[in-house]
Structures are given as C-alpha cells and as structure tokens.
Amino acid sequence: MSSHQEEIEPTQPSKRKRIGRIFFLLGLALVVIGLVSSVLISIVSAYSGSVPLIANFEYIQFLLVISGVLLMLAGIATVLLPEGLAKVGIWSIQTGPYH
C-alpha cells in the first residue's frame, strides 16, 4: 500500500451534529423571543390599561415557546445521538423471545 492512499482526513463535526446545534440555537432564540415579547407586551398593557392586548398575542407566544422547546429538545437529541439509536437494541429485539 502506498502512502498516497493513506491520507489523513481532518476531523469535522458530522452533519447531524451541526444540524442539531442549529436546531438548538433556533429553539433557544424562539424561546427568548417569546419571553421578551411577553414582557414587553405586559409593560405596554400596564401603561395603556388595555387587557385585550395581552389576550391577542397569548396564542402566538404560546406557539413560539412550545415550538422553541421542541426544537431545543430535537437539537439536544441530535447532538447527543449523531449516529442515531444504538443498533444493540434492534439486535436484542430481533433475537428476543417474541421473534
């Protein structure tokens, strides 16, 4: 074997880990935007005395925070499990008593 065939490739984070980090940061941004906007809307509502102002944006903020938390969880799972679930579990299911 020649030394030309044994080239060392630089180690780069896998594509799944990069996607996981992007999901986590996007989810974190959505949660922060939801929380900051709720504080700002509450301040404006307190100064103006308008209660319906909070009720109009309640569902939008709820969706922002929930989707942000789900994206953060997906990002964490993708970073921690870049190759997917372990194959040992599949093997044990295939060789189990119910197969």
C-alpha angles and dihedrals in degrees: 000000000000125000090239091069093052099067117160113234118213113248112248127177111264121258091247092055091051091049089048091053090049091050091049094049092045091050091047090051091051092050092048092047090050094050096044093047091050091053091048093048090049091052092049091046091050093052096043097039092228112142096179088063090072093044092053094059099035096095095044092053092045090054091046094053096042093047089046092053091047091050090049091052091048090049093050091048092049093049094046095044105035094158094046127243119342116272091220090077092054091048092051091050091051093049095041126114093263096059 
